[in-house]
Protein backbone atom coordinates (compact mmCIF):
# COMPACT_ATOMS: atom_id res chain seq x y z
CA UNK A 1 0.00 0.00 0.00
CA UNK A 2 1.57 3.26 -1.14
CA UNK A 3 0.48 5.98 1.27
CA UNK A 4 1.19 9.36 -0.30
CA UNK A 5 0.02 11.78 2.33
CA UNK A 6 -0.66 12.04 6.06
CA UNK A 7 -2.21 14.86 8.07
CA UNK A 8 -1.52 14.33 11.75
CA UNK A 9 -4.43 16.38 13.09
CA UNK A 10 -7.54 17.62 11.30
CA UNK A 11 -10.62 19.28 12.78
CA UNK A 12 -12.55 19.47 9.49
CA UNK A 13 -12.44 16.02 7.88
CA UNK A 14 -14.76 14.22 10.32
CA UNK A 15 -17.48 16.23 12.01
CA UNK A 16 -17.16 16.45 15.80
CA UNK A 17 -13.97 14.37 15.76
CA UNK A 18 -10.27 15.06 15.93
CA UNK A 19 -8.88 12.92 13.13
CA UNK A 20 -5.75 12.04 11.23
CA UNK A 21 -5.98 11.73 7.45
CA UNK A 22 -4.31 9.17 5.18
CA UNK A 23 -4.16 9.92 1.45
CA UNK A 24 -3.96 7.13 -1.13
CA UNK A 25 -2.95 7.79 -4.77
CA UNK A 26 -4.73 7.44 -8.12
CA UNK A 27 -8.32 8.02 -9.17
CA UNK A 28 -10.63 6.79 -11.92
CA UNK A 29 -12.26 10.23 -12.22
CA UNK A 30 -10.80 13.50 -13.47
CA UNK A 31 -13.11 15.99 -11.77
CA UNK A 32 -12.13 19.45 -13.07
CA UNK A 33 -12.52 20.95 -9.59
CA UNK A 34 -10.32 18.34 -7.86
CA UNK A 35 -7.59 19.93 -5.73
CA UNK A 36 -5.60 16.75 -5.05
CA UNK A 37 -3.90 17.08 -8.41
CA UNK A 38 -0.60 15.37 -7.58
CA UNK A 39 -2.37 12.39 -6.03
CA UNK A 40 -4.52 11.94 -9.13
CA UNK A 41 -2.22 12.53 -12.09
CA UNK A 42 1.36 12.39 -10.80
CA UNK A 43 1.46 10.31 -7.59
CA UNK A 44 4.92 9.01 -8.48
CA UNK A 45 6.30 12.47 -7.65
CA UNK A 46 5.12 12.19 -4.03
CA UNK A 47 7.20 10.43 -1.42
CA UNK A 48 5.66 7.24 -0.02
CA UNK A 49 5.07 7.30 3.74
CA UNK A 50 5.75 4.02 5.59
CA UNK A 51 2.75 2.70 7.49
CA UNK A 52 4.94 2.12 10.55
CA UNK A 53 5.58 5.86 10.74
CA UNK A 54 1.83 6.52 10.80
CA UNK A 55 1.22 3.69 13.25
CA UNK A 56 3.83 5.05 15.66
CA UNK A 57 2.20 8.49 15.57
CA UNK A 58 -1.29 7.11 16.17
CA UNK A 59 -0.15 4.93 19.06
CA UNK A 60 1.74 7.81 20.65
CA UNK A 61 -1.20 10.22 20.33
CA UNK A 62 -4.06 7.77 20.77
CA UNK A 63 -5.61 9.79 23.59
CA UNK A 64 -6.02 12.78 21.25
CA UNK A 65 -7.07 11.13 17.98
CA UNK A 66 -10.71 10.02 17.62
CA UNK A 67 -10.32 8.41 14.22
CA UNK A 68 -8.53 8.15 10.90
CA UNK A 69 -9.95 9.32 7.56
CA UNK A 70 -8.83 7.41 4.48
CA UNK A 71 -9.05 9.65 1.44
CA UNK A 72 -7.44 10.10 -1.95
CA UNK A 73 -7.51 9.91 -4.91
CA UNK A 74 -9.97 7.05 -4.73
CA UNK A 75 -9.10 4.62 -1.90
CA UNK A 76 -11.24 1.73 -3.17
CA UNK A 77 -9.02 1.33 -6.24
CA UNK A 78 -6.50 -0.38 -3.96
CA UNK A 79 -7.05 -4.09 -3.30
CA UNK A 80 -4.96 -3.69 -0.13
CA UNK A 81 -7.48 -1.28 1.39
CA UNK A 82 -9.14 -3.90 3.65
CA UNK A 83 -5.71 -4.84 5.02
CA UNK A 84 -4.94 -1.19 5.75
CA UNK A 85 -8.27 -0.83 7.57
CA UNK A 86 -7.59 -4.01 9.54
CA UNK A 87 -4.19 -2.70 10.67
CA UNK A 88 -5.84 0.51 11.86
CA UNK A 89 -8.61 -1.43 13.59
CA UNK A 90 -5.94 -3.38 15.47
CA UNK A 91 -4.97 -0.03 17.01
CA UNK A 92 -8.58 0.26 18.26
CA UNK A 93 -9.27 3.33 16.16
CA UNK A 94 -12.35 4.39 14.19
CA UNK A 95 -12.14 4.76 10.42
CA UNK A 96 -13.90 7.09 7.97
CA UNK A 97 -13.76 6.33 4.25
CA UNK A 98 -14.00 8.99 1.54
CA UNK A 99 -15.12 7.48 -1.76
CA UNK A 100 -16.65 8.27 -5.13
CA UNK A 101 -18.74 5.10 -4.94
CA UNK A 102 -17.40 3.34 -8.03
CA UNK A 103 -16.44 0.14 -6.20
CA UNK A 104 -19.58 -1.15 -4.44
CA UNK A 105 -18.07 -4.63 -3.98
CA UNK A 106 -15.19 -3.20 -1.93
CA UNK A 107 -17.57 -0.87 -0.07
CA UNK A 108 -19.86 -3.74 0.92
CA UNK A 109 -16.90 -5.87 2.04
CA UNK A 110 -15.60 -3.09 4.29
CA UNK A 111 -19.04 -2.58 5.82
CA UNK A 112 -19.82 -6.28 6.25
CA UNK A 113 -16.47 -6.95 7.91
CA UNK A 114 -16.90 -3.88 10.16
CA UNK A 115 -13.62 -2.43 8.93
CA UNK A 116 -15.01 1.10 8.63
CA UNK A 117 -17.25 3.21 10.86
CA UNK A 118 -18.30 6.07 8.61
CA UNK A 119 -18.53 6.70 4.86
CA UNK A 120 -18.55 10.01 3.02
CA UNK A 121 -19.58 9.39 -0.58
CA UNK A 122 -19.34 12.07 -3.22
CA UNK A 123 -22.37 12.61 -5.43
CA UNK A 124 -20.82 14.55 -8.28
CA UNK A 125 -23.99 15.60 -10.10
CA UNK A 126 -27.59 14.57 -10.79
CA UNK A 127 -27.77 10.87 -11.63
CA UNK A 128 -27.81 11.22 -15.39
CA UNK A 129 -24.87 10.08 -17.51
CA UNK A 130 -24.31 13.39 -19.29
CA UNK A 131 -24.28 15.51 -16.15
CA UNK A 132 -22.22 12.99 -14.20
CA UNK A 133 -19.70 12.80 -17.03
CA UNK A 134 -19.31 16.59 -17.03
CA UNK A 135 -18.70 16.70 -13.28
CA UNK A 136 -16.35 13.68 -13.31
CA UNK A 137 -14.25 14.89 -16.20
CA UNK A 138 -14.62 11.58 -18.06
CA UNK A 139 -17.20 9.96 -20.31
CA UNK A 140 -18.63 7.76 -17.58
CA UNK A 141 -19.38 4.26 -18.86
CA UNK A 142 -22.47 2.25 -17.96
CA UNK A 143 -20.63 0.01 -15.49
CA UNK A 144 -19.18 2.90 -13.47
CA UNK A 145 -22.51 4.71 -13.44
CA UNK A 146 -24.28 1.55 -12.31
CA UNK A 147 -21.66 1.11 -9.58
CA UNK A 148 -22.29 4.63 -8.23
CA UNK A 149 -26.01 3.91 -7.97
CA UNK A 150 -25.32 0.55 -6.31
CA UNK A 151 -23.07 2.19 -3.70
CA UNK A 152 -25.84 4.68 -2.88
CA UNK A 153 -28.22 1.75 -2.39
CA UNK A 154 -25.72 -0.14 -0.20
CA UNK A 155 -25.23 2.82 2.11
CA UNK A 156 -28.91 3.67 2.40
CA UNK A 157 -29.77 0.05 3.26
CA UNK A 158 -26.88 -0.42 5.70
CA UNK A 159 -26.60 0.35 9.41
CA UNK A 160 -23.33 2.25 9.03
CA UNK A 161 -23.17 5.99 9.57
CA UNK A 162 -22.68 7.86 6.31
CA UNK A 163 -23.17 11.07 4.42
CA UNK A 164 -23.53 11.98 0.77
CA UNK A 165 -21.90 15.21 -0.32
CA UNK A 166 -21.70 17.43 -3.38
CA UNK A 167 -19.11 20.09 -4.13
CA UNK A 168 -21.13 22.85 -5.80
CA UNK A 169 -19.18 24.38 -8.68
CA UNK A 170 -20.33 27.34 -10.80
CA UNK A 171 -20.36 26.45 -14.54
CA UNK A 172 -20.91 22.77 -13.64
CA UNK A 173 -23.96 22.86 -11.36
CA UNK A 174 -27.28 24.68 -11.57
CA UNK A 175 -29.65 25.18 -8.60
CA UNK A 176 -31.99 22.66 -10.22
CA UNK A 177 -29.17 20.08 -10.18
CA UNK A 178 -29.02 20.19 -6.40
CA UNK A 179 -32.77 19.70 -6.21
CA UNK A 180 -32.49 16.67 -8.48
CA UNK A 181 -29.73 15.16 -6.36
CA UNK A 182 -31.67 15.81 -3.17
CA UNK A 183 -34.72 14.12 -4.63
CA UNK A 184 -32.72 11.05 -5.69
CA UNK A 185 -31.31 10.75 -2.15
CA UNK A 186 -34.65 11.15 -0.38
CA UNK A 187 -34.60 9.22 2.89
CA UNK A 188 -30.82 9.29 3.30
CA UNK A 189 -29.27 10.03 6.69
CA UNK A 190 -27.32 13.11 5.64
CA UNK A 191 -26.66 15.18 2.52
CA UNK A 192 -23.98 17.88 2.62
CA UNK A 193 -23.21 20.70 0.18
CA UNK A 194 -19.57 21.74 -0.02
CA UNK A 195 -18.33 25.10 -1.22
CA UNK A 196 -15.99 25.16 -4.23
CA UNK A 197 -12.80 26.84 -3.06
CA UNK A 198 -9.52 27.26 -4.94
CA UNK A 199 -7.83 29.78 -2.65
CA UNK A 200 -4.20 28.73 -2.42
CA UNK A 201 -4.87 25.47 -4.29
CA UNK A 202 -4.13 23.96 -7.66
CA UNK A 203 -7.10 22.26 -9.31
CA UNK A 204 -7.24 19.80 -12.17
CA UNK A 205 -8.89 22.10 -14.71
CA UNK A 206 -6.67 24.95 -15.89
CA UNK A 207 -9.77 26.64 -17.35
CA UNK A 208 -11.53 26.70 -13.98
CA UNK A 209 -8.28 27.72 -12.30
CA UNK A 210 -7.87 30.68 -14.64
CA UNK A 211 -11.50 31.75 -14.55
CA UNK A 212 -12.05 31.65 -10.81
CA UNK A 213 -8.52 32.73 -9.99
CA UNK A 214 -9.20 35.88 -12.02
CA UNK A 215 -12.47 36.44 -10.18
CA UNK A 216 -10.68 36.16 -6.84
CA UNK A 217 -8.03 38.67 -7.93
CA UNK A 218 -10.73 41.11 -9.10
CA UNK A 219 -12.62 40.75 -5.81
CA UNK A 220 -9.41 41.39 -3.86
CA UNK A 221 -8.67 44.53 -5.83
CA UNK A 222 -12.20 45.84 -5.29
N, C-alpha and C positions, 0 to 999 in steps of 0.2 A: 504494500500500500504506500503510494507516494503522497505524503502529506506536504502540501505546498504553502501552507500558511497557518499561523496560530496566533490568536488574540488571547492574551492571558486573562483579561477581565473586560467584560462588556455588560453594560446596563441597559442596552437597547435591543439585543437580539432575542431575548426571551422575556416576555412581560412578567414583571414582578419577581424576576430571578436575577441573581448575579451569575453570569455564565462565562465560560471560556468558549472560544470558537475555533473549530478545525476546518480548514479549507482544502478540498480535494480538487484536482485538476480535471480539465476537459468538460465539454458540454455538447449535446446533440442539437442545441438551438443556437441561433446567432441573433438574439434579441438586440435591436439597434440601440436600446437604452441601457444595455448591460454595462456596469462599471467595473466588473471583474475581468478586464480585457486580457491581462497576462494569463490568468488561469484558463481562459477559454481558448485563446488562439496561439499562445506561445508559452505554455507551462514549462517547457524545457529550459527556459531562461531563469526559472525560479528555483532557488536552492531547496532541496528536499529536507524536511525536518524529521529526525528520527523519532519514532513513537516513544522510545524510552525517555527522551527529553521532556515530552509532554506528560508522560506518566509521572515522572519525578516531580514536575511542577504541581500536578493535580493532587498527588499524595501529600506534598508539603503544605498545600493551601486548602486542603479538603474542608476545613471548617469555614472557609469563606466562599467556596464555589458551590452553587446550588445545582449546576448542571453543565453539560457540554452540548453546544450546537454543532452539528455537522452540516457544512454548507459547501458551496462550490462556485463555479462549475456545477455539474450535476452529479451528486454523490452516488446515485443508484446505477451509474454506468460501471461501477467498480464491483467485480464479483467478490472482492475481499471485504466489502462493506459489513456484512454480518459478523465477520471475525473482528473487525475494528470495534463494532458495537459491543461484542462479547467481552473484549479486553477492557473496555470502559465500564461495563456492567460489573466486572470483577473488582473494580475499585469502588463499587457501591455508589455509583453516580448516575443521575438521570440524564437522558439523552433526548435532544430535539433534532429532528431531521428537516432540512429544507430541501424541497424537491419540486421539479416541474411536472411530476406525475406520469412520465412516459415509461416507467417500469413498474406496472402494477404487480407483477409476480414477485419482484424484490420487496415492494412495499408490503404486500400481504405476508410474506415470510417474516419480515422484521416485526410486524404487529403480532402475528400468531406466536412467535417465539419470545414475545415480550422483551425484545431487544431495544425498543424505543418507547419513549413516554409521551412524546408530543410530535405532531407533524404540522409543518407550515407548507402548504402546497400553493404554488403560483397558478393563478388563472389568468392567462395572458390577455385574453380578449373574449368576446362572446363566442359561444361554441358553434361557430360556423367555420368551414375550412379556409375561406378566403380571408376572413378577419384574423383568424388564428395565425395563418401564414404570415400576414403582414406584421403582426406583433412579435412573432418568433424569428423573423428574418430568414426563414426557409420556406420552401414549398412543402408544407406538412403533408405527409403521405397518409393514406387511410389507416394503416396500422398504428402509427404514432397517435393520430387523432382518436382512434378507438381506445388506445391505452390511457390517454388523458381522461376520457369519460369513465373508463373502468376504475381508475384510481379515485375519482370523485365518489363513485358508488361505494368502493371499498371503505373509504373514510366515513362516509355518512351512515354506513351500516355497521361500523365497528364501535367498540366501547372506548377507543383511545381518544385522548384529547387532541384536537386539531383546529386549524384555522385555514381558510382559503384567503388569498390576498391578491390584489391587483395593483400594479404600479401604473398610475394614471399618467399618460404621456400626451401632451398636446401634439396634434398632427397624426396621432395613431388612434386615440380614443375620442369618441363623442359622448355627451351625456347619456344618450340613448343606449350606448354600449354598456354602460354600467348598470342601467336598468335591466337590460337583457341578461347580463351575468347574474345579477341579484335574483332574477326570476328563476334562472336555471339552477340556482343553489338554494332555493326555498326549502326551509326546514333544517339547514345546516347549523352547526353550533356557533360558528363565528365567521364573519366575512369582513376583511380589513382592506381599506383603500390606502395605498402608499403614495406619497408625493414624489414626483420625478424631480431629482436634484442632481445637478452636475457640478456644483460648486467645488472646486479643487479636485475634480475627478476626470479621468479619461473614460469616455464611453465608446462602445463598439462602432457606432455610426459617426463618421466624420461630418456628415451633413447635419445631423442633430447637434453635434458638438459645436459646429460653426454657427448654426442658427441661434441656439439658445445661449451660447457663450456670448454672442454679439448682443443679445437682449440684456444679459446680465451686465455687460459693460455699459450699455446705454442707461440702464436703470441706476447704475452706480454714479455715472456722470450727472444724472439729473438730481 
